[in-house]
Amino acid sequence: MTVYFWQNKKFQSYLEQNWQRLYRLAYAWSHDPQLASDLVQEALSRSFKSHYQFENEKALNVWLYKVLVNCWRDHHRQRKETIDIDDAGLEAKSSPEHDHAQHQLQQQIMQAMAQLKSDHRQIITLVDLDELNYTEVADILGIAVGTVMSRLSRARSQLREIIKLQMPSLAKQGADIRRIK
């Protein structure tokens, strides 16, 4: 009799703890709250169904990302991509003026992100938003580390140009895109 590393309850608890993180990535990729929720639910369902095969707890995060990426790819195989920019759930809680400025900035950045190719959005969200290293991203997407670095460079450059065109006030101030942790 094989003793599985993950008990059902332990694995279920782990999935519940990581739902928000996976949702944030799916939302960044899809720009659709309902689709992001559906993708995460599908990824968690697939993960739970096959968790008995998984024995390496340290690689679990990368495995969950891979499952989510596969769900995202499956979605694209089934449907044509649609773009819905709705970030009501991302608004900051402060003054009305600050909220309005943040909302406008988020709208512009999300519109700029939506103009990127899907693989560029994936790279930027995995590296810059979720702070994964290049090796993890390469493993998740099934590509070489060098490809991750070149795609990330191209994606950042393209995003920088889009933002400069859409937000000339930032360009006049000499603002530049940088990674914020």
C-alpha positions as a printed NumPy array, in Angstrom:
array([[  0.   ,   0.   ,   0.   ],
       [  1.416,   3.395,  -1.028],
       [  1.402,   6.199,   1.518],
       [  0.64 ,   9.424,  -0.272],
       [  2.472,  12.558,   0.724],
       [ -0.708,  14.667,   0.689],
       [ -3.723,  13.773,   2.726],
       [ -6.992,  15.051,   1.213],
       [ -7.63 ,  17.585,   4.   ],
       [ -4.061,  18.905,   3.984],
       [ -4.058,  19.34 ,   0.221],
       [ -7.497,  20.948,   0.212],
       [ -6.315,  23.43 ,   2.845],
       [ -3.241,  24.232,   0.75 ],
       [ -5.393,  24.898,  -2.321],
       [ -7.704,  27.185,  -0.349],
       [ -4.704,  29.172,   0.899],
       [ -3.434,  29.687,  -2.662],
       [ -6.73 ,  30.585,  -4.343],
       [ -6.164,  34.368,  -4.155],
       [ -2.662,  34.155,  -5.603],
       [ -3.845,  32.037,  -8.519],
       [ -6.882,  34.271,  -9.051],
       [ -4.692,  37.367,  -9.214],
       [ -2.612,  35.796, -11.978],
       [ -5.621,  34.537, -13.902],
       [ -7.227,  37.98 , -13.653],
       [ -4.051,  39.684, -14.854],
       [ -4.   ,  37.363, -17.852],
       [ -7.69 ,  37.5  , -18.716],
       [ -8.918,  40.904, -17.459],
       [-12.227,  39.203, -16.703],
       [-13.197,  38.455, -13.084],
       [-15.602,  35.664, -14.03 ],
       [-13.151,  33.991, -16.399],
       [-10.351,  34.301, -13.839],
       [-12.531,  32.656, -11.222],
       [-13.479,  29.885, -13.655],
       [ -9.841,  29.288, -14.592],
       [ -8.765,  29.054, -10.969],
       [-11.65 ,  26.735, -10.119],
       [-10.723,  24.497, -13.038],
       [ -7.048,  24.527, -12.043],
       [ -7.859,  23.69 ,  -8.439],
       [-10.243,  20.955,  -9.506],
       [ -7.634,  19.387, -11.77 ],
       [ -5.023,  19.702,  -9.033],
       [ -7.225,  18.076,  -6.446],
       [ -8.14 ,  15.205,  -8.777],
       [ -4.497,  14.325,  -9.393],
       [ -2.878,  15.348,  -6.098],
       [ -2.35 ,  11.722,  -5.102],
       [  0.313,  11.492,  -7.835],
       [  2.257,  14.428,  -6.437],
       [  5.037,  13.681,  -3.965],
       [  7.293,  16.756,  -3.946],
       [  5.923,  19.393,  -1.586],
       [  8.662,  21.908,  -2.497],
       [  7.661,  21.947,  -6.168],
       [  3.948,  22.3  ,  -5.442],
       [  3.753,  26.028,  -6.234],
       [  5.334,  25.525,  -9.639],
       [  3.003,  22.59 , -10.281],
       [ -0.072,  24.717,  -9.443],
       [  1.141,  27.442, -11.817],
       [  1.592,  24.837, -14.553],
       [ -1.947,  23.602, -14.045],
       [ -3.263,  27.189, -14.246],
       [ -1.231,  27.861, -17.401],
       [ -2.658,  24.709, -18.966],
       [ -6.201,  25.825, -18.09 ],
       [ -5.47 ,  29.201, -19.684],
       [ -4.149,  27.509, -22.83 ],
       [ -7.181,  25.221, -22.955],
       [ -9.44 ,  28.261, -22.699],
       [ -7.723,  29.833, -25.72 ],
       [ -8.06 ,  26.653, -27.708],
       [-11.794,  26.669, -27.073],
       [-12.594,  30.367, -27.437],
       [-11.363,  33.5  , -29.063],
       [ -9.833,  35.897, -26.541],
       [-12.045,  38.745, -25.347],
       [-10.922,  41.766, -23.408],
       [-12.959,  43.204, -20.548],
       [-11.244,  45.879, -18.51 ],
       [-13.021,  45.981, -15.166],
       [-10.879,  46.536, -12.108],
       [-13.488,  47.476,  -9.505],
       [-11.95 ,  44.939,  -7.119],
       [ -8.496,  46.548,  -7.346],
       [ -9.337,  50.049,  -6.123],
       [ -7.353,  51.514,  -3.226],
       [ -9.078,  52.629,  -0.021],
       [ -8.134,  56.243,   0.712],
       [ -9.368,  59.683,  -0.34 ],
       [-11.781,  60.091,  -3.26 ],
       [ -9.148,  62.033,  -5.233],
       [ -6.538,  59.35 ,  -4.666],
       [ -9.049,  56.638,  -5.53 ],
       [ -9.944,  58.389,  -8.78 ],
       [ -6.303,  58.894,  -9.763],
       [ -5.484,  55.273,  -8.905],
       [ -8.494,  54.061, -10.863],
       [ -7.448,  56.017, -13.942],
       [ -3.874,  54.768, -13.663],
       [ -5.036,  51.161, -13.255],
       [ -7.347,  51.516, -16.258],
       [ -4.525,  52.838, -18.41 ],
       [ -2.077,  50.16 , -17.294],
       [ -4.633,  47.402, -17.783],
       [ -5.432,  48.748, -21.243],
       [ -1.721,  48.766, -22.001],
       [ -1.338,  45.206, -20.66 ],
       [ -4.322,  44.109, -22.756],
       [ -2.489,  45.275, -25.881],
       [  0.402,  42.907, -25.18 ],
       [  0.466,  39.444, -26.683],
       [ -0.77 ,  36.717, -24.349],
       [  2.701,  35.243, -23.792],
       [  4.069,  38.687, -22.894],
       [  1.259,  39.233, -20.355],
       [  2.014,  35.849, -18.821],
       [  5.727,  36.568, -18.486],
       [  5.193,  40.008, -16.929],
       [  2.613,  38.784, -14.431],
       [  4.653,  35.773, -13.358],
       [  7.946,  37.654, -12.988],
       [  6.898,  41.158, -11.962],
       [  3.621,  40.606, -10.125],
       [  4.115,  37.2  ,  -8.571],
       [  7.899,  37.632,  -8.245],
       [  8.851,  34.195,  -9.515],
       [ 12.406,  33.643, -10.677],
       [ 13.239,  32.915, -14.314],
       [ 13.81 ,  29.216, -13.694],
       [ 10.379,  28.803, -12.116],
       [  8.712,  30.714, -14.952],
       [ 10.562,  28.629, -17.539],
       [  9.404,  25.464, -15.806],
       [  5.815,  26.688, -15.543],
       [  5.559,  27.729, -19.197],
       [  7.682,  24.883, -20.531],
       [ 10.24 ,  27.146, -22.219],
       [ 13.968,  27.822, -21.833],
       [ 15.265,  30.341, -19.282],
       [ 16.795,  32.374, -22.108],
       [ 13.386,  32.547, -23.77 ],
       [ 11.89 ,  33.828, -20.514],
       [ 14.515,  36.565, -20.336],
       [ 14.12 ,  37.633, -23.969],
       [ 10.305,  37.596, -23.825],
       [ 10.36 ,  39.557, -20.582],
       [ 12.692,  42.139, -22.068],
       [ 10.527,  42.495, -25.177],
       [  7.335,  42.591, -23.108],
       [  8.653,  45.297, -20.775],
       [  9.914,  47.339, -23.707],
       [  6.602,  47.047, -25.527],
       [  4.648,  47.9  , -22.365],
       [  6.906,  50.907, -21.761],
       [  6.197,  52.23 , -25.271],
       [  2.445,  51.674, -24.965],
       [  2.339,  53.475, -21.624],
       [  4.386,  56.393, -22.952],
       [  1.927,  56.783, -25.82 ],
       [ -1.15 ,  56.472, -23.605],
       [  0.142,  58.516, -20.676],
       [  2.095,  61.443, -22.097],
       [  1.992,  63.24 , -18.733],
       [  4.171,  60.505, -17.246],
       [  6.529,  60.658, -20.21 ],
       [  6.898,  64.45 , -19.785],
       [  7.808,  63.987, -16.123],
       [ 10.5  ,  61.532, -17.135],
       [  8.778,  58.647, -15.38 ],
       [  9.998,  55.191, -16.274],
       [  8.576,  51.731, -15.699],
       [ 10.277,  49.881, -12.935],
       [  9.541,  46.796, -10.922],
       [  7.963,  47.599,  -7.558],
       [  8.069,  44.959,  -4.842]])
